[in-house]
Amino acid sequence: MVKMGWLSLKQKPFRFSVIILLALIVLSPMVAVHPALAQTNGYYYKSFSWDYNGRHWNWNLTIPQDLYNAYKAVPVSTRTRDGPAGYGFCTTTKDSYIQNLAMELNSTANQQGYNSYDKVSFVLAFVQSLPYTSDKVTTGYDEYPRFPIETLVDDGGDCEDTSILFATLTLIMGYGTVYINPPNHYAVGILGNDIQGTSWTYPKGSNNTYYYCETTGDGFTIGQLPDEFQGQSAYIYPIDEDKQFVPEGVSLTTPQPSPTYSGLGNQPTPIQNGQPTPTGSASSNGPGPSAQNPMPLSFNLIEDNPLLFIIIAFAIVVSIVLTIWSVRKTKIIPQEQIPVSPEPVTPQAPSTDSDSNKFCIFCGSSNKTYAAYCEKCGKQIGQQSA
């Protein structure tokens, strides 16, 4: 009889844990590094919701998949080659889709009677509503500046991603915009006058005042600097729109956002009397393709994540080695140690041999050998019968 050794038996939970770990490693890129994206007939269908000035806004966007893929194909080394000073490369003011989005935001703000301060604040609230996500978690890179289309499709990003989106929208709307780089952070500066809050003069000695705009937290207003950056110096980077990346050979339709809002009260009143440069209005060109059932986005694991593929392969090899090693630890128990089941014992009937062999000479009855008197007639037994 063969029986697994105690060491092999104790390894079963361990091997099961290794299998579960492998499954999590394989599934993790689908959940974190490559989130599932809703797509419909070559478009990503995205919904956005935010609040501004007592009203709640819901917008739907249909974003061309080919356009997203064109930006996604740009290597991270190209995006980061000039560091934070070179994020003008990702500021895509020439993108017709982003232009339509900016004009729709501007048109909606005009319809609400917003002045220039409220227009910029309206766009800022929209960008602030996007979730904050870490580059390391979502892409595997320490720094991965996203193009505006990527930030919209990927459901947010970190500080430089939302700053690039906000800067692109405000530049298209006609506002003076720069990047502001406090320690370990990234934000936007809006050109203005007489706005309360933190500002920088750029270039030095000029009359250009840029007011700080925080894009990663809800409720921050123009000029409001987060407490952790109070008293800190910051770099100011101008945006060279001539150095931006422009996808080539992308044929796309430009569907418009479909905004709705809810709220009570009269037309909103301006919060501040800021003086950024205003721009004209724009109108919608009509709805885009209708939404279909969402489908998950496929990806090439080896090309997109070579390091992750190596880790998975290594984990599989380790699991196979551990399995083989545990099988070799199987032991054969010596014969003398093999437990043997006892043979069944058939119960024996009580002995039927009679011990009554002393007979009474008077009545002939059989009595026990030790009887002195007959159990039947009561007379004394004289002799024992043979």
N, C-alpha and C positions, 0 to 999 in steps of 0.2 A: 504494500500500500504506500502511495506517495502523498506527501503532505507538504504544503508550503511552509518554509521556515518562518519564524516569528519576525525576522527583519523584513521579509518580503510582505508579510501581512500588514505590518505597520506602515509600509510605503504606499499602500493603496490610496489612503486619503491624500498623500503627498502628490501622487501621480494625477489624481483627480483635480487637485488644485492647479497643477501645471497646465492641464487641459483647459480649465476655466480661464487661466491667465492668458493662454494663447488665443482663446476666442475673444477676450477683451482687447488684446493687442490688435487683432485683425479688424475688429469692429471699430476701434477708437478713431482711425482716420476718417471714417464715414460720419462719426458723430461730432468730432471736434475740428480736425484739420480741414475736412471737406464737408461742411454742413449741407444737408439736403436742400436743394433749391427748387421752388415751385416753378415749373415751366409749362408753357402752353403754346403749341404750334410755333416754336422758335422764339418765344417770348417768356420772360420771367414776370410773374404776376406778384406785385408787392403792394402791401397796404401800410399806411403810416397814419399815426394818430398823435395829436399834440394839442396843448392848450395855449391860448394867448389872449390876454386882455378880457378874461371872463367868458371866452367862447372855446368850444371844443371842436377841433377840426379832424376830419377823416379824408385822406387822399388815397387814390388807387393809381398805381403806375404799371404799365406794361413795358418792360425793358427788353430790347432786342438781345437775344442770346449771342448772336455773332459779334455784336459790339462788346459785350462783356468778355467774351473769349479773346477778342483782339487785345484788350487791356491785360487780361490775365496772363497772356503769353509773354509779357515783358519781363525779363529776368529781374530778380531782386537786386542783383549786382548793378544793373543799369539804373534802377530807381534810386539807389543809395550812393552812387558813385561820387556825388558832390556833397554828401551829407545833408544836414537840415537846411543849409543855405541854398541847396539845389532843388528844393521841392516844387519850384516853379515848373519843373519837368512834368509833374503830376497834375498841375493846375490847368485843366482842359477847358479853357474858355471858348475854344473853337469847335467843341463837340456840339453838333446840332441838337442832340437829345437834351443835353444839359442846358443849352440855350433855351429850348422850349420850356423846360422846367422852371428856369429862372424867370422867364417872361410870364409864365402862368402865376408864379408866386407874386410877381410885381403887379400883374393885372388884378389879382384877388385883393391885394393890399389897397390898390387904388379904389376898387369897388367898396371897400370898407371905409374909405375916407382917411386912410392913414397918411400921416406926413412922413418925411424921410426917416426920422428916428424910429417911428413905429414900423416902417417897412423893413428896415434892417433888423429890428427886434423880432418881427414876425418870422423872418427867415432864420434868425438865430434860435428861436424857440423850436422851429421845425428840426434843425440840425441837432439841438440838444436832446431831442426826444429819442434819437437813435441810441441803442444800447452800447455801453462801453465794453469792448472786448480786447483781450490781450493778444498782441501779435504772436507771442510764444505759444499760446494755447491754440489759436485759430490757424496759424500758418507754419509754426515750427521755427520761425525766424525771430531773432531778437528785435529787429527793425524791418518792417514791411510796409512802407508807405503805399496806401491804396489810391487808385484813381477814383474820382467821384462816382462813376458807374459801379465800381466794385463795392464801395461803401454802401451804396443803396441796395445792391443785390445781396451783399453779405450780411445785411442787417446790422450795420454799425461798424465800429472799429475803435482804435485808441485815439489819443489826442491829435496826432498829426493827420490821421485819416479824416476826422470830422472837421479839423481846421482847413484841410485842403478842399473839402466839399463846400464849406461856408465861404472860403475865399473865392472859389470859382463862381459861386452863385452871385455874390455881391459885386465881383468885378464885372460880370455880364450885365448886372443891373445898373452899372455905371458908377459905383462907389470906389473911392480910393482905398486900396487894401494892401497891407503888408503882412508878413509873418513875424510874430513875436516869439522869441525862444528863451523863456526863463530856464533856470537849471532843471534838467531832466523833464522838461515839459515843452508843449508846443501850442500856440494860440494864434489869434488874428488881431490885427490892429485896423480900425476903421477911421478914415480921415474925417475930421469934424471940428466943430467950434462950440465952445460954451456948453460942453456936456460934463456933468458931474462924474468924477471918478478918476481912475488912473490913466495917464496918457504918456506918450513919448513924442519928442520932437525929432523928426527925421526928414531929410538929413540935418545934422546939427547946424544951428545958425539959421535954419529956414523958418518959415511960418507954418509948416505942415505939422499938425498935431494928430497923432493916431491914438485912438482910445481902445483900451484892452477889451477883447471879446473872448470869453471862456466858452468853449464848445462842448465840453464833456460833462457838464453838470446842469441839471434842471434849475431854472429860476435865476441864473446869473444874468444880470443886465449889462448893457454896454457901459464900460468903464469900471465894472466891479471886479476887482482882483482878489482871487482866493487868498485866505489868510496865510497859507504856507509860503506864498511868494511876496509877502509884504517886506519891503526893504531889500529885496533881491534885485540884482542887475539882470538885464536881458539883452540878447542880441536882436537886432532888427534886420530882416532880410527883405529887400524889394523883390517883386515878382516879375520876372522877365517872361512875358507871354509868348515871345518869339522862340523860346527854348522848350516849349511844351511838346509833349508827345502827341502826334496825330495819327490815328490808325489809318492804314491805307487799304483800299479795296474792300471796304465794308459797305455793302448795300443795305440800307435799312429804311423802314418807315418810322416816322416820329410820332407815335401816339401821344396824346396829351393827358396830363393828370385830370382826374375827375373829382374836384373838391366839393365837399359839403361841410356845413358847420351847424352847430347848435348853440343855443344860449339865449338869455333873456336880456332885455334892456334896450336902450337906444344905441345909436352908433357910438362906437368906442371913442373916448377922448384921448388925445396924445398924453403920454406919460412925461416926456421931456421935450424941449424945443431944440433938438439937435440940428446940425447943419450939414450932414453929409450931402454930396452932390446928388440931386434927384435924377430920375430917368423917366422916359415916357411909358405909356401903358402898352399892353399886348393883349391879344385875344386868342382864344382857343380855336384850333382848327378841327375840332370834332373828336369823337371817341376813337379809340384804337380797337384792335382785335378783341373779340369776346374771350372770356376766360374758359379754359377747359379743365379737365381733371388734372391736378398736379402730378408730376412724375419726378422721382429722384434723379439727380444728376449723377451720371457715371463719371469715373475718373480712372486714370492709369496710375496704379499704386507705385510701380517701379520707377516711372519717369518723374512723378510728382514728389515722391518721398523715398529716395534711394536709401537713406539712413534707416528709416523705419522698416523697409524691406529687409535690410541686413539683420536688424534686431529680431524680426519675426523668424527669419531663416535660422538664426543662431538658437532661438528658443525652441524651435522644432527639433533641431539636432540634439540639444540638451535633453529634451523629453525622450527622444528615441534611445539615447545612451542610458538614461536612468531606467527606462523600461527593460532594456537588455540586461543591465546590471542586476536588477531586482529578480529577473527570471533565473539568472545564474546562481543566485543565492538560495535557490530551492534546495531543500535537503531531503535525503531519503533516510527515514528512521530505521535503525537496526531492528532485526526481527524480534530480538528479545524485548524491545521497547514498544512494539506494536500492541496496543491494548486488544485483548481477545474477549469476545462476549462469552459469558458462561453458557455451558450446554444446558438446555432445558431439562428440568428434573420432573419426572412424572410422580405425582403424589402416590404413595403406597397405601393400600387399604390396610386397615388394622389386621393384625394377625388373627387368623381364625383357628390357630392351634388351640385346642381346648386343654386347659389345665385342670379340668374336672375329671379325674380318673380314679376316684375313691368311691366305691359302690356300697350301698347299704345292703346287708345280707337279708334284711327283713322285707324291704319293699322293692329292692333292685334299683333304686334311684341313684343317679350319679351325683357325687358331691366333690367339693374341692379337697385337695390332698391334705389340707390342714384341718378339715372339719372333724370334730370328735363325735358329733351327733348328726343324724340324718336331717337335712333341711326339709324333708317331706314328711317323714313319719315321726321324727323326733327321738327315735331310739338310738342308743349308742351303737356306733359303727364298730364292728368287731375286727374286721381285717380289710386290707386294701386289695382291690381287684387288680389283677395283672393287666 
